[in-house]
Amino acid sequence: MFRFDVLTLFPAIFDGFLSESILKSAIALEKLHVQLHDMRGWANDKHSRMDDRPFGGGPGMVLKVDCVVPCVDAVRAMDANSGKLIMLSPQGRKFDQKLAEQFASEERLILLCGRYEGFDERVVELLEPEEVSIGDYVLNGGEVAAMVLMESVMRLLPEVLGDGDSNRFDSFSSGNRLLDCVQYTRPREFRGLIVPEILLNGNHAEITRWRMENILQRTKSRRPDLLDGVDQ
Ligand SMILES: C[S@@+](CC[C@H](N)C(=O)[O-])C[C@H]1O[C@@H](n2cnc3c(N)ncnc32)[C@H](O)[C@@H]1O
């Protein structure tokens, strides 16, 4: 079973995320295991402080190496597979579907969520995590970024989605690499807008051809960069 371990100072942030929809059922059906770890359990002073002022001065607080490294060591040792360690960081490699696919081929991911000014740099030097950013903007903490990563990875795990095919044609997926086609459902007509006739005629070969054309047109107009190197 695929396993996520999330190291955070604020585990309650994940409560709603893990108790709704596909994640909830994947966990209940034991297709996925998610273990939250409150890093504060590894604080080593009487005030349970995980952070301290930066050497050299400046604003904010820094997460302490002598708390974070023992925490990661302890969590790694909780499973025979020591897992792949990922540090959420705005300075990391930009997350995308390709990286999600790589991560989905692992069996255990350990997600290290920062707060404040981030981690003492020696955490990186000692643990050599893969640093991952969800985009060029700064969040208060790594928790939301960890959720983004978890949700995109779990969609790719065999048997997690109800319809085994529904992730194969997603935008950016390895089978596609382009944007997904448009979709419609009932009613056939709403406020004068009518579903394309071809989708209603039951001719699957024609529908597939129409969708392929739609994928190409849509990608060309919205993300022409994705078409580089693709035969059209
Ligand atoms: C306020 S940020 C620290 C930002 C840091 N001072 C900098 O400018 O690089 C605190 C934590 O939020 C998380 N974080 C913020 N933005 C992120 C992003 N774009 N992707 C992934 N994690 C992010 C990281 O875990 C980071 O340690």
The ligand as a Gaussian input file, in Angstrom:
#p B3LYP/6-31G(d) Opt

LIG

0 1
 C        6.948000      31.587000       4.445000
 S        7.681000      30.187000       3.668000
 C        9.409000      30.593000       3.720000
 C        9.861000      31.297000       2.519000
 C       11.335000      31.619000       2.492000
 N       11.627000      32.730000       3.341000
 C       11.737000      31.951000       1.063000
 O       11.503000      33.092000       0.652000
 O       12.218000      31.072000       0.334000
 C        7.500000      28.914000       4.855000
 C        7.352000      27.510000       4.300000
 O        6.239000      27.444000       3.437000
 C        6.440000      26.449000       2.471000
 N        6.217000      27.062000       1.139000
 C        5.980000      28.365000       0.879000
 N        5.810000      28.582000      -0.420000
 C        5.903000      27.387000      -1.025000
 C        5.825000      26.963000      -2.372000
 N        5.620000      27.827000      -3.381000
 N        5.968000      25.647000      -2.643000
 C        6.217000      24.756000      -1.647000
 N        6.307000      25.114000      -0.349000
 C        6.153000      26.406000      -0.032000
 C        7.834000      25.903000       2.665000
 O        7.753000      24.687000       3.374000
 C        8.500000      26.993000       3.488000
 O        9.534000      26.481000       4.306000

